[in-house]
């Protein structure tokens, strides 16, 4: 151990292990880790993008750039009476 390290010896009273299933039940094959495209660069490393025009829109929702449909005018006239100030009902 390093010169200033503190070592606590293990105690049999503090540890117990139990077998949940026989060894044959566990898959001991190595885990394959695929590259993470969201991973942070190494410290001091740089990030490069191949196409800067796509990076501008990368964080936007697909419908964020869709055109807004025209408003449909209300030709019924029934909403005119609801445009006034509503007063509380009489007691």
C-alpha positions in Angstrom: 0.0 0.0 0.0 1.0 3.6 -0.4 2.8 5.1 2.6 -0.1 7.2 3.8 -2.9 4.7 3.0 -5.2 3.4 5.8 -5.9 -0.3 5.6 -8.9 -1.9 7.3 -8.6 -5.7 7.5 -11.7 -7.6 6.4 -13.7 -9.1 9.2 -15.6 -12.4 8.8 -18.4 -10.9 11.0 -19.0 -8.1 8.5 -19.2 -10.1 5.3 -21.3 -13.0 4.1 -21.8 -14.4 0.7 -24.7 -16.5 -0.5 -25.2 -18.5 -3.7 -28.4 -17.4 -5.4 -28.3 -19.9 -8.2 -25.8 -22.5 -9.3 -22.8 -21.4 -11.4 -24.2 -22.8 -14.6 -27.1 -20.3 -14.5 -24.9 -17.3 -14.9 -23.8 -16.0 -18.3 -20.0 -15.4 -18.0 -19.5 -14.3 -21.6 -17.8 -10.9 -22.1 -20.1 -7.9 -22.5 -19.8 -6.2 -25.9 -20.0 -2.4 -25.5 -20.8 -0.5 -28.7 -19.4 3.0 -29.2 -21.5 5.7 -27.6 -22.2 8.6 -30.0 -23.3 10.7 -27.0 -20.0 10.2 -25.1 -18.1 13.2 -24.0 -14.7 13.8 -25.6 -11.5 13.0 -23.7 -10.2 15.8 -21.5 -8.6 18.3 -23.8 -10.0 16.5 -26.8 -12.0 18.2 -29.6 -15.3 17.3 -31.2 -15.8 17.6 -35.0 -18.9 17.4 -37.0 -19.0 16.4 -40.6 -21.9 18.6 -41.7 -22.4 21.9 -39.9 -25.7 22.6 -41.6 -27.3 19.6 -39.9 -25.9 20.4 -36.5 -27.9 23.7 -36.4 -31.1 21.8 -36.5 -30.0 18.8 -34.5 -31.6 19.7 -31.2 -34.9 20.9 -32.7 -38.1 18.8 -32.8 -38.9 17.6 -36.4 -42.1 19.7 -36.5 -40.4 22.8 -35.1 -39.6 24.1 -38.6 -43.0 23.1 -40.2 -45.1 25.9 -41.5 -48.0 27.1 -39.4 -51.4 26.6 -41.1 -53.5 29.6 -41.8 -56.2 30.6 -39.3 -59.8 29.7 -40.1 -62.1 32.6 -39.7 -65.2 32.1 -37.5 -68.1 33.1 -39.8 -70.9 31.8 -37.5 -71.1 35.0 -35.4 -72.1 33.0 -32.3 -68.9 34.0 -30.6 -69.7 37.7 -30.7 -71.9 37.6 -27.6 -69.2 35.8 -25.6 -66.7 38.5 -26.3 -68.2 40.9 -23.7 -67.2 41.2 -20.1 -68.8 38.4 -18.0 -70.4 39.7 -14.8 -70.9 37.4 -11.8 -74.4 35.9 -11.5 -76.9 37.7 -9.3 -77.2 36.4 -5.7 
